[in-house]
Amino acid sequence: MARAASPRRKAITTLAAWSVGLLIFFPILWTMLTSFKTEATAIADPPVFLFFDWTLENYSVVQERSDYMRFLWNSIIIAGGSTILGIIVAVPAAWAMAFVPGRRTKDILLWMLSTKMLPAVGVLYPMYLIFIQMGLLDTRIGLTIVLMLVNLPIIVWMLYTYFKEIPGEILEAARMDGATLKEEILYVLTPMAIPGIASTLLLNVILAWNEAFWTLNLTAAKAAPLTAFIASYSSPEGLFYAKLSAASTMAIAPILILGWFSQKQLVRGLTFGAVK
C-alpha cells in the first residue's frame, strides 16, 4: 500500500504545485495578452482570452508617448545603486551581529525588522521636507538612498542568517594567520557566503525595481523609474487598459528575465544552510 500511495502522493503534490504556480502567474499572463488587444477588446464583456486580433499598436503608442529607455535607465541605476550600497552597509553589520554578538543584538535585529511594519505614508511628510531642504527631490541619488534604507533591514536579516551558518572557527583561524578585519570579511567570509549574498542581491533588486510608493511621491520627471512610467497611463480621462498593459509588460519584462536566468542561484541562496 505504501508503494502504491507514493506515486499518487507525488502526482497530487505536483498537480498542486502547478496549480499554485499558474494561479500566481495568471495575472502576468493576462496583462501580457491584454497588451496585444485593442482598447475595445480589452474591456470586452465577457473577456476575450486567446481568440482576438493581435496588434502591436499599443507598444507603438507607448514608445511614441514616453521615453521608455530613460525610465528603464533610471530603474537600473536606482535598483542597482540601492542594492550595492545596501550590501556595503549590511555585510559589516551582519558580520558584527553574527560573530561578535552583544547582549542587545537580537533586540536590535527585531527593532530593525519592526521598522518594516511602519506604514510608509506615516513618514512621507517629514521625508518630503528633508528631500526639499537637501535638494534631493526628483533625483536618482535621493531615491537610491531611500530604497537602500527601506530594504536595509531585510538585507541585514538575510545576511545575518547566512553568516550564522558559517563556522566561526574558520574566521578565528584566519585571524591566527594574521588576517586583518578587512581581509577576514573580503577574502574569507564573503567567498564562503556567495550564494547567500547573491540571493540577497537579487531579492533587493526585485524589491527596489517594484517599489512604487516612494518612487511616485519623491520623483516627478527627471528621476522617475518604470513604476512611474506605468502610473503615467492612469489619467483623468480614464484608464486605457491595453496601453496600460503594454506599459506594464515593458516595465516588468527586464526583471522577469533577470529572475528567470538567476532562479537557480536565488533558490540556492535562499536554501543556504538549510541542510546540514
C-alpha positions in Angstrom: 0.0 0.0 0.0 2.9 2.3 0.8 4.4 1.8 -2.6 1.1 2.5 -4.3 0.4 5.6 -2.3 3.8 7.2 -3.0 3.3 7.9 -6.8 -0.2 9.1 -6.1 1.0 11.5 -3.4 3.8 12.7 -5.8 1.2 13.3 -8.6 -1.1 15.2 -6.2 1.8 17.3 -4.9 3.0 18.1 -8.5 -0.6 19.0 -9.6 -1.0 21.3 -6.5 2.4 23.0 -7.2 1.5 23.6 -10.9 -1.9 24.9 -9.9 -0.5 27.4 -7.4 2.2 28.4 -9.9 -0.3 29.0 -12.7 -2.6 30.9 -10.3 0.2 33.2 -9.4 1.4 33.6 -13.0 -2.1 34.2 -14.4 -2.3 38.0 -13.7 1.1 38.4 -15.5 -0.1 36.3 -18.5 -3.4 38.3 -18.6 -1.5 41.6 -18.6 0.7 40.4 -21.5 -2.3 39.2 -23.5 -4.2 42.4 -22.9 -1.2 44.4 -24.2 -1.8 42.9 -27.7 -5.5 43.7 -27.7 -7.3 46.8 -28.9 -8.9 49.0 -26.3 -12.4 47.7 -27.3 -11.3 44.1 -26.9 -9.5 44.8 -23.6 -12.8 45.9 -22.0 -15.0 43.3 -23.7 -17.6 41.5 -21.6 -17.2 38.6 -21.4 -13.4 38.8 -21.5 -11.7 37.5 -24.6 -8.8 35.2 -23.8 -6.9 34.0 -26.9 -9.1 34.4 -29.9 -8.7 38.0 -30.8 -7.0 40.2 -33.5 -3.4 40.6 -32.1 -1.9 44.1 -32.5 1.3 45.9 -31.7 -0.3 49.3 -31.8 -0.2 49.7 -28.0 3.5 49.3 -27.9 4.0 51.8 -30.7 1.8 54.3 -28.9 3.7 53.8 -25.7 7.0 54.2 -27.4 5.9 57.4 -29.1 4.3 58.9 -26.0 7.1 58.1 -23.5 10.8 57.8 -23.4 10.9 54.2 -22.2 14.7 54.0 -22.2 15.0 56.9 -19.8 12.7 55.3 -17.4 14.5 52.0 -17.8 17.9 53.6 -17.2 16.6 55.3 -14.0 15.3 51.9 -12.7 18.6 50.2 -13.4 20.6 52.9 -11.7 18.2 53.2 -8.7 17.7 49.5 -8.2 21.4 48.6 -8.8 22.7 51.6 -6.7 20.5 50.9 -3.7 21.4 47.2 -3.8 25.2 47.8 -4.0 25.0 50.5 -1.3 22.9 48.2 0.9 25.3 45.3 0.6 28.2 47.6 1.5 26.5 48.7 4.7 24.8 45.4 5.6 27.8 43.0 5.3 29.8 44.6 8.1 26.7 45.0 10.2 25.6 41.3 9.7 29.2 40.2 10.4 29.3 42.0 13.7 25.9 40.6 14.8 26.7 37.1 13.7 30.3 36.7 15.0 30.6 39.5 17.7 27.1 39.5 19.2 26.2 41.7 22.2 23.5 41.4 24.8 21.2 43.5 22.7 21.9 42.0 19.3 18.6 40.2 19.0 16.8 43.3 20.2 18.5 45.4 17.5 17.5 42.8 14.8 13.9 42.8 16.0 13.9 46.6 16.1 15.3 46.8 12.6 12.6 44.4 11.3 9.9 46.3 13.2 10.6 49.4 11.0 9.2 47.4 8.0 5.9 47.3 9.8 5.7 51.1 9.9 3.2 52.5 7.3 5.3 54.4 4.7 2.8 57.1 4.5 3.4 57.9 8.2 6.9 59.2 7.4 6.2 60.6 3.9 5.7 64.2 5.0 9.0 64.6 7.0 10.8 62.7 4.3 9.4 65.1 1.7 10.5 68.1 3.7 14.0 66.6 4.2 14.3 66.0 0.5 13.3 69.5 -0.4 15.8 71.0 2.1 18.7 68.8 0.9 17.9 69.2 -2.8 17.2 65.5 -3.3 13.7 65.7 -4.6 13.3 64.1 -8.0 16.9 62.9 -8.0 18.3 59.4 -8.6 20.7 59.8 -5.6 17.9 60.6 -3.2 15.7 57.7 -4.3 18.7 55.3 -4.2 19.4 56.3 -0.6 15.7 55.9 0.4 15.3 52.5 -1.2 18.5 51.3 0.4 17.3 52.4 3.8 13.8 50.9 3.2 15.3 47.5 2.3 18.3 47.5 4.6 16.5 45.6 7.5 15.8 42.7 5.1 19.3 42.7 3.7 20.8 42.6 7.2 18.5 39.9 8.4 19.2 37.7 5.4 23.0 38.1 5.6 22.9 37.6 9.3 21.1 34.3 8.8 23.6 33.2 6.2 26.6 34.2 8.2 25.3 32.3 11.3 25.7 29.1 9.2 29.4 29.7 8.7 31.6 28.1 11.4 33.3 30.9 13.5 36.4 28.7 13.8 37.2 29.4 10.2 37.4 33.1 10.9 39.4 32.5 14.0 41.9 30.5 12.0 42.2 33.4 9.5 42.9 35.8 12.4 45.6 33.5 13.8 47.2 33.5 10.4 47.4 37.3 10.6 44.3 38.3 8.6 43.1 41.8 9.3 39.4 42.6 9.8 39.1 43.8 6.2 40.8 40.7 4.8 38.7 38.5 7.0 35.5 39.9 5.6 36.6 40.3 2.0 38.7 37.1 1.5 37.3 34.6 3.9 33.7 35.4 4.8 32.5 36.8 1.6 33.6 33.9 -0.7 32.0 31.4 1.6 28.7 33.3 1.7 28.5 34.0 -2.0 25.2 32.0 -2.5 23.6 33.9 0.3 24.9 37.3 -0.8 23.8 36.6 -4.4 20.3 35.7 -3.4 20.2 38.8 -1.2 21.3 41.0 -4.1 18.7 39.5 -6.4 15.9 39.9 -3.9 16.9 43.5 -3.1 17.0 44.3 -6.9 13.5 42.9 -7.3 12.2 44.9 -4.2 13.8 48.1 -5.4 12.6 47.6 -9.0 9.0 47.1 -7.9 8.9 49.9 -5.3 6.1 52.3 -6.2 5.2 54.3 -3.1 8.4 56.2 -2.7 9.1 56.5 -6.4 5.7 58.1 -7.1 6.0 60.5 -4.2 9.6 61.6 -4.4 10.1 61.8 -8.1 8.4 63.8 -10.9 10.2 63.6 -14.2 14.0 63.5 -14.1 14.5 60.5 -11.8 11.2 58.7 -12.5 11.7 54.9 -12.8 9.5 52.3 -14.5 6.9 52.3 -11.7 6.2 56.0 -12.6 6.2 55.0 -16.3 3.3 52.6 -15.6 1.4 55.1 -13.4 1.5 57.7 -16.2 -1.0 55.7 -18.1 -3.7 56.2 -15.5 -5.1 59.7 -16.5 -8.1 61.8 -15.6 -9.6 60.9 -19.0 -9.8 57.2 -17.9 -7.9 54.0 -17.9 -6.6 52.8 -21.2 -6.3 49.1 -20.3 -4.5 47.9 -23.4 -1.9 50.7 -23.3 -1.5 50.3 -19.5 -0.9 46.6 -20.0 1.7 47.3 -22.7 3.5 49.7 -20.4 3.3 47.2 -17.5 4.7 44.4 -19.7 7.6 46.6 -20.8 8.3 47.5 -17.2 8.3 44.0 -15.8 10.0 42.3 -18.7 13.6 43.1 -17.6 13.1 41.9 -14.0 11.2 38.8 -15.2 14.1 37.9 -17.5 16.6 38.5 -14.7 14.6 36.3 -12.3 14.3 33.6 -14.9 18.0 33.3 -15.6 19.0 33.6 -12.0 16.4 31.4 -10.4 18.9 28.6 -9.6 21.2 31.0 -7.8 18.2 32.5 -6.0 16.9 29.2 -4.8 20.4 28.0 -3.8 20.9 31.2 -1.8 17.5 31.1 -0.1 18.2 27.4 1.0 21.8 28.1 2.0 22.5 26.4 5.3 19.1 24.7 5.4 20.5 21.2 5.1 23.4 20.2 7.4 
